[in-house]
């Protein structure tokens, strides 16, 4: 999370006074020159059954997100207990929840659900054992040419081992695609789906990159459980 230094915080205080109620400042007494103040408060937003919920939040021990709105927190916690909950991450990063993966499929663009032979461009789904695409440490990598249906990852030595992923190609045609990861083999239990349409233009990749999930740890399954090392099957179209 971004942090605001003392000088920036004081400048903001002079410019806007008490108008910004979302800015929480730490006491300035006894602060050394390299101490930093609390960041601007952020909100967590999600949609369920067509209704959008929003709550300010803070991080506990840098790992556990605490929603401050008790009503929104109760709804969010209840959703995480659904055995087949489908989490949908839209191309712009919004989060939508559905009771099941089949219910989500009814909402997704049809182009993301079929094995189309119209576009001959081959997309590659790469999954990594570690976060940040194994750049920080050595680990297993598996490349899959899309479309792909993998009812189990055990035979690839990647069951419950995926921490990041990328979708790339070498020719840059825009298209609509989706990748869905499931907790259990045979596309069972909870799922998380990402869709994409255009390349991201990330200069650190040799090919055109359409989807980047840097760390599955950032996506929650339920309280104190996230998607890191929790994937046993996947679909990619």
C-alpha positions in Angstrom: 0.0 0.0 0.0 1.2 3.5 -0.8 2.5 5.5 2.1 2.6 9.3 2.5 5.7 11.0 3.9 5.5 13.7 6.5 6.1 16.6 4.0 3.4 15.4 1.6 0.9 14.9 4.4 1.5 18.4 5.8 1.1 19.9 2.3 -2.2 18.1 1.9 -3.3 19.3 5.3 -2.6 22.9 4.3 -4.3 22.7 1.0 -7.6 20.9 1.9 -7.8 21.3 5.7 -10.4 19.0 7.1 -12.4 18.5 3.9 -10.9 15.0 3.2 -12.3 12.7 5.8 -10.7 9.7 4.3 -7.2 10.8 5.2 -6.0 9.4 8.5 -2.7 10.9 9.8 -0.5 9.5 12.5 0.5 11.8 15.4 3.5 13.9 14.3 5.2 14.0 17.7 8.2 11.9 18.2 8.5 11.0 14.5 11.9 10.7 13.0 12.6 12.1 9.5 12.3 8.7 7.9 9.0 7.7 9.6 5.9 7.5 7.4 2.3 8.2 8.0 -0.8 6.0 7.5 -2.0 5.8 3.8 -5.2 7.1 2.3 -8.0 4.7 3.2 -9.1 2.4 0.4 -12.4 0.7 -0.3 -13.1 -2.9 -1.3 -15.9 -3.3 -3.8 -17.7 -6.4 -5.1 -20.9 -7.3 -6.9 -23.3 -10.1 -6.1 -26.8 -10.7 -7.5 -26.5 -7.5 -9.5 -25.9 -5.4 -6.4 -22.6 -3.7 -5.6 -21.2 -3.6 -2.1 -18.4 -1.3 -0.8 -16.5 -0.9 2.4 -13.4 0.8 3.7 -10.8 -1.8 4.8 -7.4 -2.1 6.4 -4.9 -4.9 6.4 -4.0 -6.8 9.5 -0.5 -8.1 9.6 -0.2 -7.2 5.9 -2.1 -10.4 5.0 -5.7 -10.3 6.3 -8.1 -7.7 4.9 -10.6 -6.4 7.5 -13.8 -4.8 6.1 -14.9 -1.9 8.4 -18.6 -1.9 7.3 -20.1 -4.8 9.4 -23.0 -5.4 7.1 -20.8 -5.7 4.0 -18.3 -7.8 5.9 -21.0 -10.2 6.9 -22.2 -10.6 3.3 -18.7 -11.1 2.0 -17.8 -13.7 4.7 -21.0 -15.6 4.0 -20.2 -15.7 0.3 -16.8 -17.2 0.9 -18.5 -20.2 2.6 -20.4 -21.2 -0.6 -18.9 -24.5 -1.7 -19.1 -23.7 -5.4 -18.6 -19.9 -5.3 -17.5 -18.5 -8.6 -15.3 -15.4 -8.4 -15.1 -13.4 -11.6 -12.3 -10.8 -12.1 -13.3 -8.5 -14.9 -10.7 -7.1 -17.4 -10.7 -3.8 -15.4 -10.2 -5.6 -12.1 -13.7 -5.5 -10.7 -14.9 -8.5 -8.6 -18.2 -10.2 -9.1 -19.4 -13.3 -7.2 -21.8 -16.0 -8.5 -23.2 -19.0 -6.7 -21.8 -21.5 -9.2 -19.5 -21.6 -12.2 -22.4 -22.5 -14.5 -24.2 -19.3 -13.3 -21.1 -17.3 -14.2 -21.0 -18.9 -17.7 -24.5 -17.5 -18.4 -23.0 -14.0 -17.9 -19.7 -14.3 -19.7 -19.4 -13.2 -23.4 -20.0 -16.3 -25.6 -16.6 -15.8 -27.3 -14.9 -16.8 -24.0 -16.7 -20.2 -23.9 -16.1 -21.8 -27.2 -13.1 -23.4 -28.9 -13.1 -21.2 -32.0 -11.0 -22.1 -35.0 -11.8 -18.8 -36.8 -8.8 -17.1 -35.3 -5.6 -19.2 -36.0 -3.5 -17.2 -33.6 -2.3 -19.4 -30.7 -2.4 -18.1 -27.2 -0.2 -19.6 -24.4 -1.2 -20.0 -20.8 1.8 -20.2 -18.6 1.5 -21.2 -14.9 4.2 -20.7 -12.4 5.1 -22.3 -9.1 5.9 -19.0 -7.4 4.6 -15.5 -7.4 5.9 -12.8 -9.8 6.3 -15.4 -12.6 9.2 -17.2 -10.8 11.3 -14.1 -11.2 12.2 -14.0 -7.5 13.0 -17.7 -7.1 13.4 -20.8 -9.2 10.4 -23.0 -9.6 8.3 -25.1 -12.0 6.8 -23.7 -15.1 4.1 -25.2 -17.4 3.0 -23.9 -20.8 -0.4 -24.8 -22.3 -1.5 -23.9 -25.8 -5.1 -22.6 -25.6 -7.8 -23.6 -25.7 -7.1 -26.1 -23.0 -9.1 -28.3 -20.6 -7.2 -29.8 -17.7 -9.4 -31.8 -15.4 -6.4 -32.4 -13.1 -2.9 -30.9 -12.7 -1.4 -33.7 -10.7 0.1 -35.4 -13.8 1.9 -32.1 -14.6 3.4 -31.9 -11.1 1.5 -28.6 -10.5 -1.4 -29.7 -8.3 -1.9 -27.1 -5.5 1.3 -25.4 -6.6 0.3 -22.5 -8.9 1.1 -19.0 -7.6 1.0 -16.8 -10.7 0.1 -17.1 -14.4 0.2 -15.2 -17.7 -1.5 -15.4 -21.1 0.6 -14.4 -24.1 1.0 -14.7 -27.9 3.4 -13.4 -30.5 1.2 -11.7 -33.0 -1.1 -9.3 -31.0 -4.6 -9.8 -32.3 -7.3 -8.5 -30.0 -9.8 -11.1 -28.8 -11.9 -12.1 -25.9 -10.7 -15.0 -23.7 -11.1 -16.4 -20.3 -9.2 -18.6 -17.9 -10.8 -20.4 -15.0 -9.1 -22.1 -12.1 -10.8 -24.6 -9.8 -9.9 -25.8 -6.3 -10.7 -29.4 -7.0 -10.0 -31.8 -9.9 -12.6 -32.2 -12.6 -13.6 -28.5 -12.4 -15.3 -28.9 -9.0 -15.6 -26.7 -5.9 -14.9 -23.0 -5.9 -13.5 -21.3 -8.9 -11.9 -18.0 -10.0 -12.2 -16.7 -13.6 -10.2 -14.0 -15.4 -11.1 -12.5 -18.7 -9.1 -10.4 -21.2 -9.6 -8.7 -24.5 -6.5 -6.6 -25.4 -2.7 -6.8 -24.8 -1.4 -5.0 -21.8 1.6 -3.6 -23.5 4.0 -4.7 -20.7 7.6 -4.1 -22.0 9.1 -6.7 -19.7 7.7 -9.6 -21.7 9.1 -10.8 -25.1 5.6 -11.7 -26.4 2.4 -9.7 -26.2 0.8 -10.3 -22.8 -2.9 -10.3 -22.4 -3.4 -11.5 -18.8 -1.1 -11.3 -15.8 -1.9 -12.7 -12.3 1.2 -11.8 -10.3 0.2 -13.5 -7.1 -2.8 -15.7 -6.4 -2.3 -14.9 -2.7 -4.1 -11.6 -3.5 -7.4 -13.4 -4.1 -9.4 -14.6 -1.2 -11.2 -17.9 -0.9 -12.4 -17.6 2.6 -11.1 -16.1 5.9 -7.3 -16.7 6.2 -7.4 -18.9 3.0 -6.4 -17.5 -0.4 -6.0 -19.0 -3.9 -2.2 -19.4 -3.7 -1.3 -23.1 -4.0 -5.0 -24.1 -4.1 -5.6 -24.9 -7.8 -6.2 -28.5 -9.0 -7.9 -28.1 -12.5 -8.4 -25.3 -15.1 -10.1 -24.3 -18.3 -8.8 -21.7 -20.8 -10.5 -20.5 -24.0 
